[in-house]
Amino acid sequence: MANGTADEYVFVPLVNDVNYEYNDQTLTLSKNSATIKIKILDNNKHITKIKENKNKENKNKVDINNILVLTGYAIDENSLGLVHTLDPCDYVKGILVNGIIEPNGEKKRSGQNLSKQEIIFSKAEVMNKLYFIRKFNVDLQNDIKINLITESKHVGKTNYRSLKIDNKNEIEEFKKKIKGITKLYGIDKEEDINNLVEKLSDIINYYSI
């Protein structure tokens, strides 16, 4: 890298049945006994943007940009570890936030082999090399380092999943689970949160293993 510095980012997968909590600048993902803690560094630097739409005539209450599609990976829904399958048809979608995985910030059950993987991208190539949906160019000041929580695991059949939001009860349950994401991005109006849930249910799907 030319300037020797890189801004730190973490890929946060959006998957079923995960609780996302945000307190004291820490975003915590938890499911069963699996926990991942991410220290947020600067809210203004997130590559994935979620914000209120100020145009009162627009039915879209929130705008979502730069959801990252991580191809060639599936997710272990128990450990929340990303498994590299090498199959370009496999993918996991999520948000890319400016932060670091806290030391010992990933708790795992015995028998799980979680580790942190780092990938460094030139700032000039981030928007070209990474696959974003609802793409919107961002002005990066430095190269970026993306941190992933990965798992070494036998690669077998992968399964297509989508967010399970089909009825009012599931909507209310999902709203509770993503409180940390809405809090992280400052989305606090009920109608905005409902619109965010609707959009995520439309665009988020992934492969599990």
Order of alpha helices (4+ residues) and beta strands (2+ residues): beta-beta-beta-beta-beta-beta-beta-beta-beta-beta-beta-alpha-beta-beta-beta-alpha-alpha-alpha-beta
